[in-house]
Amino acid sequence: MTYDEQEFLIVNVTKMVKNGTMDDVYILEKVKKDEVEQILFIHSCVPMIKEFTYNLRYNHSVLTSPYMKSFEELLT
């Protein structure tokens, strides 16, 4: 699995082998819907957190009251 951060591209490659062993087996497990929603929410928050840390380091003028309030709501 490769991840290119600049292109936001994820590539998964599955290789099918003729003579596999039990070390090559993945067990699929169905999870509850609320667990999936929580993980998707966290994934959606990552870009905003990255933007906030960049602004905190390099662009202090953006850190206005409405911006900080929206970020606070995101974290809660």
Jmol script that loads the backbone (N, CA, C; Angstrom):
load data "model"
ATOM      1  N   MET A   1       0.850  -1.173   0.000  1.00  0.00           N
ATOM      2  CA  MET A   1       0.000   0.000   0.000  1.00  0.00           C
ATOM      3  C   MET A   1       0.886   1.223   0.000  1.00  0.00           C
ATOM      4  N   THR A   2       0.645   2.121  -0.903  1.00  0.00           N
ATOM      5  CA  THR A   2       1.421   3.345  -0.971  1.00  0.00           C
ATOM      6  C   THR A   2       0.498   4.532  -0.795  1.00  0.00           C
ATOM      7  N   TYR A   3       1.044   5.610  -0.297  1.00  0.00           N
ATOM      8  CA  TYR A   3       0.262   6.814  -0.050  1.00  0.00           C
ATOM      9  C   TYR A   3       1.096   8.007  -0.462  1.00  0.00           C
ATOM     10  N   ASP A   4       0.599   8.759  -1.419  1.00  0.00           N
ATOM     11  CA  ASP A   4       1.282   9.950  -1.878  1.00  0.00           C
ATOM     12  C   ASP A   4       0.540  11.152  -1.315  1.00  0.00           C
ATOM     13  N   GLU A   5       1.165  11.852  -0.381  1.00  0.00           N
ATOM     14  CA  GLU A   5       0.489  12.907   0.352  1.00  0.00           C
ATOM     15  C   GLU A   5       0.175  14.111  -0.528  1.00  0.00           C
ATOM     16  N   GLN A   6       0.979  14.393  -1.522  1.00  0.00           N
ATOM     17  CA  GLN A   6       0.740  15.560  -2.352  1.00  0.00           C
ATOM     18  C   GLN A   6      -0.399  15.340  -3.337  1.00  0.00           C
ATOM     19  N   GLU A   7      -0.596  14.139  -3.786  1.00  0.00           N
ATOM     20  CA  GLU A   7      -1.650  13.856  -4.751  1.00  0.00           C
ATOM     21  C   GLU A   7      -2.914  13.308  -4.076  1.00  0.00           C
ATOM     22  N   PHE A   8      -2.848  12.984  -2.794  1.00  0.00           N
ATOM     23  CA  PHE A   8      -3.952  12.375  -2.066  1.00  0.00           C
ATOM     24  C   PHE A   8      -4.457  11.135  -2.791  1.00  0.00           C
ATOM     25  N   LEU A   9      -3.532  10.258  -3.089  1.00  0.00           N
ATOM     26  CA  LEU A   9      -3.837   9.051  -3.849  1.00  0.00           C
ATOM     27  C   LEU A   9      -3.421   7.836  -3.036  1.00  0.00           C
ATOM     28  N   ILE A  10      -4.320   6.914  -2.890  1.00  0.00           N
ATOM     29  CA  ILE A  10      -4.022   5.674  -2.184  1.00  0.00           C
ATOM     30  C   ILE A  10      -4.128   4.533  -3.189  1.00  0.00           C
ATOM     31  N   VAL A  11      -3.098   3.701  -3.243  1.00  0.00           N
ATOM     32  CA  VAL A  11      -3.079   2.578  -4.173  1.00  0.00           C
ATOM     33  C   VAL A  11      -2.947   1.305  -3.350  1.00  0.00           C
ATOM     34  N   ASN A  12      -3.917   0.414  -3.491  1.00  0.00           N
ATOM     35  CA  ASN A  12      -3.870  -0.892  -2.851  1.00  0.00           C
ATOM     36  C   ASN A  12      -3.608  -1.935  -3.922  1.00  0.00           C
ATOM     37  N   VAL A  13      -2.640  -2.783  -3.703  1.00  0.00           N
ATOM     38  CA  VAL A  13      -2.337  -3.846  -4.655  1.00  0.00           C
ATOM     39  C   VAL A  13      -2.486  -5.177  -3.933  1.00  0.00           C
ATOM     40  N   THR A  14      -3.330  -6.042  -4.474  1.00  0.00           N
ATOM     41  CA  THR A  14      -3.520  -7.370  -3.913  1.00  0.00           C
ATOM     42  C   THR A  14      -2.888  -8.373  -4.864  1.00  0.00           C
ATOM     43  N   LYS A  15      -2.006  -9.187  -4.334  1.00  0.00           N
ATOM     44  CA  LYS A  15      -1.318 -10.174  -5.162  1.00  0.00           C
ATOM     45  C   LYS A  15      -1.882 -11.557  -4.822  1.00  0.00           C
ATOM     46  N   MET A  16      -2.358 -12.228  -5.827  1.00  0.00           N
ATOM     47  CA  MET A  16      -2.884 -13.574  -5.651  1.00  0.00           C
ATOM     48  C   MET A  16      -1.758 -14.568  -5.924  1.00  0.00           C
ATOM     49  N   VAL A  17      -1.433 -15.390  -4.933  1.00  0.00           N
ATOM     50  CA  VAL A  17      -0.375 -16.384  -5.102  1.00  0.00           C
ATOM     51  C   VAL A  17      -1.004 -17.765  -5.191  1.00  0.00           C
ATOM     52  N   LYS A  18      -0.383 -18.624  -5.970  1.00  0.00           N
ATOM     53  CA  LYS A  18      -0.937 -19.960  -6.196  1.00  0.00           C
ATOM     54  C   LYS A  18      -0.774 -20.841  -4.956  1.00  0.00           C
ATOM     55  N   ASN A  19       0.377 -20.778  -4.319  1.00  0.00           N
ATOM     56  CA  ASN A  19       0.658 -21.623  -3.164  1.00  0.00           C
ATOM     57  C   ASN A  19       0.781 -20.751  -1.913  1.00  0.00           C
ATOM     58  N   GLY A  20      -0.347 -20.384  -1.349  1.00  0.00           N
ATOM     59  CA  GLY A  20      -0.334 -19.549  -0.163  1.00  0.00           C
ATOM     60  C   GLY A  20      -0.304 -20.375   1.113  1.00  0.00           C
ATOM     61  N   THR A  21       0.024 -19.728   2.216  1.00  0.00           N
ATOM     62  CA  THR A  21       0.016 -20.378   3.534  1.00  0.00           C
ATOM     63  C   THR A  21      -0.962 -19.629   4.430  1.00  0.00           C
ATOM     64  N   MET A  22      -1.118 -20.070   5.636  1.00  0.00           N
ATOM     65  CA  MET A  22      -2.010 -19.409   6.575  1.00  0.00           C
ATOM     66  C   MET A  22      -1.492 -18.023   6.969  1.00  0.00           C
ATOM     67  N   ASP A  23      -0.214 -17.742   6.726  1.00  0.00           N
ATOM     68  CA  ASP A  23       0.319 -16.415   7.002  1.00  0.00           C
ATOM     69  C   ASP A  23      -0.198 -15.388   5.999  1.00  0.00           C
ATOM     70  N   ASP A  24      -0.733 -15.857   4.876  1.00  0.00           N
ATOM     71  CA  ASP A  24      -1.219 -14.975   3.823  1.00  0.00           C
ATOM     72  C   ASP A  24      -2.725 -14.723   3.921  1.00  0.00           C
ATOM     73  N   VAL A  25      -3.365 -15.131   4.996  1.00  0.00           N
ATOM     74  CA  VAL A  25      -4.819 -15.066   5.108  1.00  0.00           C
ATOM     75  C   VAL A  25      -5.232 -13.824   5.895  1.00  0.00           C
ATOM     76  N   TYR A  26      -6.248 -13.139   5.378  1.00  0.00           N
ATOM     77  CA  TYR A  26      -6.852 -12.021   6.093  1.00  0.00           C
ATOM     78  C   TYR A  26      -8.244 -12.425   6.532  1.00  0.00           C
ATOM     79  N   ILE A  27      -8.617 -12.059   7.723  1.00  0.00           N
ATOM     80  CA  ILE A  27      -9.950 -12.365   8.230  1.00  0.00           C
ATOM     81  C   ILE A  27     -10.766 -11.079   8.170  1.00  0.00           C
ATOM     82  N   LEU A  28     -11.861 -11.115   7.428  1.00  0.00           N
ATOM     83  CA  LEU A  28     -12.740  -9.954   7.321  1.00  0.00           C
ATOM     84  C   LEU A  28     -13.740  -9.993   8.464  1.00  0.00           C
ATOM     85  N   GLU A  29     -13.962  -8.849   9.056  1.00  0.00           N
ATOM     86  CA  GLU A  29     -14.894  -8.777  10.168  1.00  0.00           C
ATOM     87  C   GLU A  29     -15.814  -7.582   9.947  1.00  0.00           C
ATOM     88  N   LYS A  30     -17.081  -7.807  10.077  1.00  0.00           N
ATOM     89  CA  LYS A  30     -18.045  -6.725   9.908  1.00  0.00           C
ATOM     90  C   LYS A  30     -18.136  -5.948  11.224  1.00  0.00           C
ATOM     91  N   VAL A  31     -18.009  -4.633  11.114  1.00  0.00           N
ATOM     92  CA  VAL A  31     -18.074  -3.798  12.306  1.00  0.00           C
ATOM     93  C   VAL A  31     -19.400  -3.055  12.336  1.00  0.00           C
ATOM     94  N   LYS A  32     -19.685  -2.486  13.476  1.00  0.00           N
ATOM     95  CA  LYS A  32     -20.940  -1.754  13.629  1.00  0.00           C
ATOM     96  C   LYS A  32     -20.887  -0.447  12.844  1.00  0.00           C
ATOM     97  N   LYS A  33     -22.061   0.027  12.450  1.00  0.00           N
ATOM     98  CA  LYS A  33     -22.160   1.236  11.633  1.00  0.00           C
ATOM     99  C   LYS A  33     -21.595   2.453  12.359  1.00  0.00           C
ATOM    100  N   ASP A  34     -21.838   2.565  13.660  1.00  0.00           N
ATOM    101  CA  ASP A  34     -21.345   3.741  14.381  1.00  0.00           C
ATOM    102  C   ASP A  34     -19.819   3.771  14.449  1.00  0.00           C
ATOM    103  N   GLU A  35     -19.169   2.617  14.472  1.00  0.00           N
ATOM    104  CA  GLU A  35     -17.712   2.585  14.437  1.00  0.00           C
ATOM    105  C   GLU A  35     -17.184   3.104  13.109  1.00  0.00           C
ATOM    106  N   VAL A  36     -17.847   2.720  12.024  1.00  0.00           N
ATOM    107  CA  VAL A  36     -17.443   3.195  10.695  1.00  0.00           C
ATOM    108  C   VAL A  36     -17.644   4.705  10.606  1.00  0.00           C
ATOM    109  N   GLU A  37     -18.758   5.202  11.116  1.00  0.00           N
ATOM    110  CA  GLU A  37     -19.021   6.644  11.083  1.00  0.00           C
ATOM    111  C   GLU A  37     -17.975   7.419  11.879  1.00  0.00           C
ATOM    112  N   GLN A  38     -17.544   6.892  13.011  1.00  0.00           N
ATOM    113  CA  GLN A  38     -16.527   7.568  13.813  1.00  0.00           C
ATOM    114  C   GLN A  38     -15.199   7.634  13.065  1.00  0.00           C
ATOM    115  N   ILE A  39     -14.833   6.544  12.425  1.00  0.00           N
ATOM    116  CA  ILE A  39     -13.569   6.519  11.681  1.00  0.00           C
ATOM    117  C   ILE A  39     -13.631   7.469  10.493  1.00  0.00           C
ATOM    118  N   LEU A  40     -14.746   7.489   9.779  1.00  0.00           N
ATOM    119  CA  LEU A  40     -14.894   8.403   8.649  1.00  0.00           C
ATOM    120  C   LEU A  40     -14.864   9.854   9.116  1.00  0.00           C
ATOM    121  N   PHE A  41     -15.436  10.134  10.284  1.00  0.00           N
ATOM    122  CA  PHE A  41     -15.392  11.500  10.817  1.00  0.00           C
ATOM    123  C   PHE A  41     -13.956  11.910  11.124  1.00  0.00           C
ATOM    124  N   ILE A  42     -13.196  11.006  11.719  1.00  0.00           N
ATOM    125  CA  ILE A  42     -11.790  11.309  12.019  1.00  0.00           C
ATOM    126  C   ILE A  42     -11.016  11.564  10.737  1.00  0.00           C
ATOM    127  N   HIS A  43     -11.250  10.754   9.707  1.00  0.00           N
ATOM    128  CA  HIS A  43     -10.583  10.958   8.418  1.00  0.00           C
ATOM    129  C   HIS A  43     -10.946  12.309   7.819  1.00  0.00           C
ATOM    130  N   SER A  44     -12.185  12.745   8.011  1.00  0.00           N
ATOM    131  CA  SER A  44     -12.590  14.031   7.458  1.00  0.00           C
ATOM    132  C   SER A  44     -11.983  15.196   8.229  1.00  0.00           C
ATOM    133  N   CYS A  45     -11.597  14.981   9.486  1.00  0.00           N
ATOM    134  CA  CYS A  45     -11.030  16.051  10.307  1.00  0.00           C
ATOM    135  C   CYS A  45      -9.534  16.257  10.075  1.00  0.00           C
ATOM    136  N   VAL A  46      -8.836  15.269   9.579  1.00  0.00           N
ATOM    137  CA  VAL A  46      -7.381  15.341   9.430  1.00  0.00           C
ATOM    138  C   VAL A  46      -6.937  16.534   8.578  1.00  0.00           C
ATOM    139  N   PRO A  47      -7.546  16.804   7.415  1.00  0.00           N
ATOM    140  CA  PRO A  47      -7.098  17.972   6.644  1.00  0.00           C
ATOM    141  C   PRO A  47      -7.265  19.294   7.400  1.00  0.00           C
ATOM    142  N   MET A  48      -8.343  19.429   8.157  1.00  0.00           N
ATOM    143  CA  MET A  48      -8.565  20.664   8.910  1.00  0.00           C
ATOM    144  C   MET A  48      -7.543  20.817  10.033  1.00  0.00           C
ATOM    145  N   ILE A  49      -7.164  19.714  10.663  1.00  0.00           N
ATOM    146  CA  ILE A  49      -6.162  19.766  11.721  1.00  0.00           C
ATOM    147  C   ILE A  49      -4.796  20.112  11.130  1.00  0.00           C
ATOM    148  N   LYS A  50      -4.480  19.556   9.961  1.00  0.00           N
ATOM    149  CA  LYS A  50      -3.231  19.910   9.287  1.00  0.00           C
ATOM    150  C   LYS A  50      -3.201  21.393   8.939  1.00  0.00           C
ATOM    151  N   GLU A  51      -4.318  21.898   8.432  1.00  0.00           N
ATOM    152  CA  GLU A  51      -4.397  23.322   8.086  1.00  0.00           C
ATOM    153  C   GLU A  51      -4.211  24.188   9.330  1.00  0.00           C
ATOM    154  N   PHE A  52      -4.836  23.788  10.433  1.00  0.00           N
ATOM    155  CA  PHE A  52      -4.709  24.551  11.669  1.00  0.00           C
ATOM    156  C   PHE A  52      -3.267  24.580  12.162  1.00  0.00           C
ATOM    157  N   THR A  53      -2.586  23.448  12.149  1.00  0.00           N
ATOM    158  CA  THR A  53      -1.194  23.438  12.618  1.00  0.00           C
ATOM    159  C   THR A  53      -0.296  24.263  11.702  1.00  0.00           C
ATOM    160  N   TYR A  54      -0.567  24.243  10.395  1.00  0.00           N
ATOM    161  CA  TYR A  54       0.207  25.092   9.477  1.00  0.00           C
ATOM    162  C   TYR A  54      -0.028  26.567   9.802  1.00  0.00           C
ATOM    163  N   ASN A  55      -1.291  26.950   9.980  1.00  0.00           N
ATOM    164  CA  ASN A  55      -1.601  28.345  10.316  1.00  0.00           C
ATOM    165  C   ASN A  55      -1.028  28.748  11.663  1.00  0.00           C
ATOM    166  N   LEU A  56      -1.027  27.839  12.585  1.00  0.00           N
ATOM    167  CA  LEU A  56      -0.474  28.125  13.907  1.00  0.00           C
ATOM    168  C   LEU A  56       1.023  28.402  13.829  1.00  0.00           C
ATOM    169  N   ARG A  57       1.709  27.717  12.939  1.00  0.00           N
ATOM    170  CA  ARG A  57       3.154  27.910  12.791  1.00  0.00           C
ATOM    171  C   ARG A  57       3.515  29.116  11.935  1.00  0.00           C
ATOM    172  N   TYR A  58       2.827  29.275  10.802  1.00  0.00           N
ATOM    173  CA  TYR A  58       3.308  30.214   9.790  1.00  0.00           C
ATOM    174  C   TYR A  58       2.369  31.367   9.464  1.00  0.00           C
ATOM    175  N   ASN A  59       1.104  31.261   9.761  1.00  0.00           N
ATOM    176  CA  ASN A  59       0.148  32.260   9.305  1.00  0.00           C
ATOM    177  C   ASN A  59      -0.768  32.672  10.457  1.00  0.00           C
ATOM    178  N   HIS A  60      -0.248  33.434  11.379  1.00  0.00           N
ATOM    179  CA  HIS A  60      -0.996  33.807  12.585  1.00  0.00           C
ATOM    180  C   HIS A  60      -2.172  34.729  12.294  1.00  0.00           C
ATOM    181  N   SER A  61      -2.134  35.446  11.183  1.00  0.00           N
ATOM    182  CA  SER A  61      -3.207  36.404  10.885  1.00  0.00           C
ATOM    183  C   SER A  61      -4.549  35.718  10.604  1.00  0.00           C
ATOM    184  N   VAL A  62      -4.520  34.448  10.258  1.00  0.00           N
ATOM    185  CA  VAL A  62      -5.760  33.707   9.960  1.00  0.00           C
ATOM    186  C   VAL A  62      -6.464  33.274  11.249  1.00  0.00           C
ATOM    187  N   LEU A  63      -5.761  33.245  12.329  1.00  0.00           N
ATOM    188  CA  LEU A  63      -6.316  32.734  13.584  1.00  0.00           C
ATOM    189  C   LEU A  63      -7.233  33.762  14.238  1.00  0.00           C
ATOM    190  N   THR A  64      -8.329  34.048  13.577  1.00  0.00           N
ATOM    191  CA  THR A  64      -9.307  34.997  14.090  1.00  0.00           C
ATOM    192  C   THR A  64     -10.324  34.254  14.952  1.00  0.00           C
ATOM    193  N   SER A  65     -11.184  35.009  15.571  1.00  0.00           N
ATOM    194  CA  SER A  65     -12.177  34.420  16.466  1.00  0.00           C
ATOM    195  C   SER A  65     -13.117  33.439  15.756  1.00  0.00           C
ATOM    196  N   PRO A  66     -13.679  33.768  14.577  1.00  0.00           N
ATOM    197  CA  PRO A  66     -14.551  32.783  13.916  1.00  0.00           C
ATOM    198  C   PRO A  66     -13.816  31.502  13.510  1.00  0.00           C
ATOM    199  N   TYR A  67     -12.569  31.660  13.065  1.00  0.00           N
ATOM    200  CA  TYR A  67     -11.786  30.486  12.674  1.00  0.00           C
ATOM    201  C   TYR A  67     -11.524  29.593  13.885  1.00  0.00           C
ATOM    202  N   MET A  68     -11.138  30.196  14.981  1.00  0.00           N
ATOM    203  CA  MET A  68     -10.857  29.425  16.192  1.00  0.00           C
ATOM    204  C   MET A  68     -12.132  28.769  16.732  1.00  0.00           C
ATOM    205  N   LYS A  69     -13.258  29.465  16.618  1.00  0.00           N
ATOM    206  CA  LYS A  69     -14.527  28.908  17.077  1.00  0.00           C
ATOM    207  C   LYS A  69     -14.910  27.682  16.242  1.00  0.00           C
ATOM    208  N   SER A  70     -14.711  27.755  14.930  1.00  0.00           N
ATOM    209  CA  SER A  70     -15.050  26.599  14.079  1.00  0.00           C
ATOM    210  C   SER A  70     -14.140  25.421  14.377  1.00  0.00           C
ATOM    211  N   PHE A  71     -12.866  25.706  14.662  1.00  0.00           N
ATOM    212  CA  PHE A  71     -11.953  24.618  15.004  1.00  0.00           C
ATOM    213  C   PHE A  71     -12.305  24.023  16.370  1.00  0.00           C
ATOM    214  N   GLU A  72     -12.704  24.850  17.295  1.00  0.00           N
ATOM    215  CA  GLU A  72     -13.144  24.350  18.605  1.00  0.00           C
ATOM    216  C   GLU A  72     -14.365  23.455  18.473  1.00  0.00           C
ATOM    217  N   GLU A  73     -15.320  23.832  17.610  1.00  0.00           N
ATOM    218  CA  GLU A  73     -16.504  22.998  17.386  1.00  0.00           C
ATOM    219  C   GLU A  73     -16.125  21.665  16.740  1.00  0.00           C
ATOM    220  N   LEU A  74     -15.139  21.717  15.876  1.00  0.00           N
ATOM    221  CA  LEU A  74     -14.654  20.473  15.250  1.00  0.00           C
ATOM    222  C   LEU A  74     -14.118  19.518  16.307  1.00  0.00           C
ATOM    223  N   LEU A  75     -13.334  20.034  17.227  1.00  0.00           N
ATOM    224  CA  LEU A  75     -12.736  19.177  18.251  1.00  0.00           C
ATOM    225  C   LEU A  75     -13.745  18.644  19.252  1.00  0.00           C
ATOM    226  N   THR A  76     -14.837  19.373  19.467  1.00  0.00           N
ATOM    227  CA  THR A  76     -15.836  18.885  20.411  1.00  0.00           C
ATOM    228  C   THR A  76     -16.745  17.906  19.721  1.00  0.00           C
TER     229      THR A  76
END
end "model"
wireframe off; spacefill off
backbone 0.3
color backbone group
